Amino acid sequence: MIMELRKSGLVAVVLCAVSLMVMGVTTSVAGAAAEIQRSLTVPSSALFGVITAGYETQVSPGRSVDIAPQLYLQKVDGQYTAGGVGFGFTYRFYFNGQSIRGWYVGPVASLAYVRASSADASVNGLGGAAGAVLGWKGVWSGFTLDLRIGYGVTYNMLTARSGSFSISQGELGTIPIGDISIGYSW
């Protein structure tokens, strides 16, 4: 288990190091028409009950910040109510060094709080993840397709309560990171 975690952590560190090395690599794109500076996308996680949108904005040529607030709402069997809020962040380094389209790499981080309850018990938790992604973003007349894949490390802390009984459990692990997003860029 510890060797597996060390290998997974090493993969995340290597991906982060590659993304930081890309910071220094810039090439100019001559004759680019209208440069894309912002995007609004909906990730594939929306198909699984997560209400989210990603907003990306260019912070310098070939560099951008993507933020993604998240809201989780579910009712299970008409009894249990589950919900949560979260926030995702990605700093992207585009290989073309100029616009925010094409191939990119970057570190990612996310934080989420979830809660589920019934008449006699409740569970709440806080979780976070950090890692790196490699992605590609295509833009055609504003229509945007964004694909990304990566790997990261996660830590989750859950607390369960029933009456006067309470128990907490923390867990460290690794996770694949990835999604397909569609949206609009301008």
N, C-alpha and C positions, 0 to 999 in steps of 0.2 A: 504494500500500500504506500509506504513512504517512498520507495524507489519510483513508483508510478507517479506520485505527486511531484517528486523532484524532476523527473523527465518532463512532465507537463509544465512545470514552472519554468524549466529551461527553455522550452519551446516558446512560451509567452515572453520571456526575457529576450530571446533572439529576435522575435518579431518586433518587439519594442525598439531594440537596437537598430534594426534595419530601418524602421520608420524614422528614427532620429537621424540616421545617416542621410536619408533622402532630403532632410531639411537643407543640407548644404548643396544639393544638386539642383541647379536651375538652368533651364534652357529657354530661350525666348521663341515664341511662335510668331513669325512674321506674317503680316497681312490678315490677322484674325479679324473677322467681321465684328459683329456685336458680341462682346465678351459676356458670358454668363456670370453673374455675381451673386445670385440668390436662387435657392430651390426650396420648394415645399413638397414633401413626399409623404406617402402613407406606406409604412412597412407591412410585410406579409403577416406580422404578428397580429394585425387587426383581424385576421381570419380566425384567431383563437381567443377572441373575447377581450383583447387589450385595445382600448381606445388610445391611439397615439398618432402623432404626426412629427415628422422630422423637419426642422428648419435649418438650412445650411446657408451661411453667408461667408463671402470671401473676406479674409482679414489682411491679406497681402497677395501679390501675384502668385498663383499656384498653391495657396494655403487657404484653408477654410476651417470653420468651426461648425459642427452639426450638433444641435441640441434637440432632444426628443422627450417632452413630458409624456407621461403615461398614466392611464386610469384603468383600473380593473374593477368590474362590477359583475357579480354573478349571484343567482339564486338557485340553490340546489334542492330538488325535491320539494319545493315550496316551503321548506323549513329553515335551512341554513342560509345565511346571508354571508357572502364572501366579497371582499373588495380590497382595494389597495391603491396606492399612488407610487409613482416612480419617476426617475429622471435618467436619461442617457446622454452621454457626451462623447463626441469623437473629434479629434483634431486631425485633419487630413492634409497630406502632402501629395500633391499631384505631380506625376512624373514629367508632364509637359512643362512644368515650371511657370505657367502663365495663367491659364484659365482653370475653372473648376469643373472640368469634364475630362473623361479618359481614365487612365489607370491611376490609382492612388494607394497609399498605405498610411496607417496611423494608429496611435494608441486610442483605446476606448475605455470608458468607465461608466458604471451605472450603479444606482442605489434605489431600493424599493422597500416600501412598508406594506405588509398585507395583514388582513384580519378576517377570520371566519368565526361565526358564532351560531349557537343554537340556544334553546331555552335553558339548558343546564351546563353548557361548556363553551369555552372560547379558546381560540388559538390566534396569537399574533406573532409577527416576526419582522425582522429587519435583515435585508440581504444586500450584498454589494458584490460587484465583479470588476475586474480590470484585466485588460489584455491588449491584443493588437489585431488589426484587420488588414486584408488586402482586398481592394475592390475596383470596380469599373463603373463609370457613370456615362451613359449616352444621352444626348439631348438632340431632338429633332423638332424644329419649329416650336420649341417650348416644352413639348412632351418629354418627360424624363424617365429613364429606367436606370435604377441603381442596384447593382449586385455586389454583395460583400460576403467574405468568409474569413474566419479567424479563430483564435483560441485564447482562452483566458483562465484566470484563477478566480474562484468565488468563495465567499464566506457568508453563511446564513446563521442567524440566531433565532430560534423559535421558543415561545413560551406558551404552555398549555395550562388552562385553569378550569377547574370544576369544583364548585363550592369553595371550601377552604384549602383544597389541594392545588399546588402549583409546581410545575417542573419546567426547566429550561434546558435546551440542548443547542450547542453550537456545532457547525459542520464546515470543514474546509474541503474544497474539492476543485475540480477543473471542469470547464464547460466549452463546448464548441460555440462559436459566435457566427451568426450569419443571417441574412435576410435578403429578400427581393423587395424593392420599393418602387412605386410608380408615383408620378406627380408632375409638377410644372416648374420650369426654370425661367428666370428673366434676368 
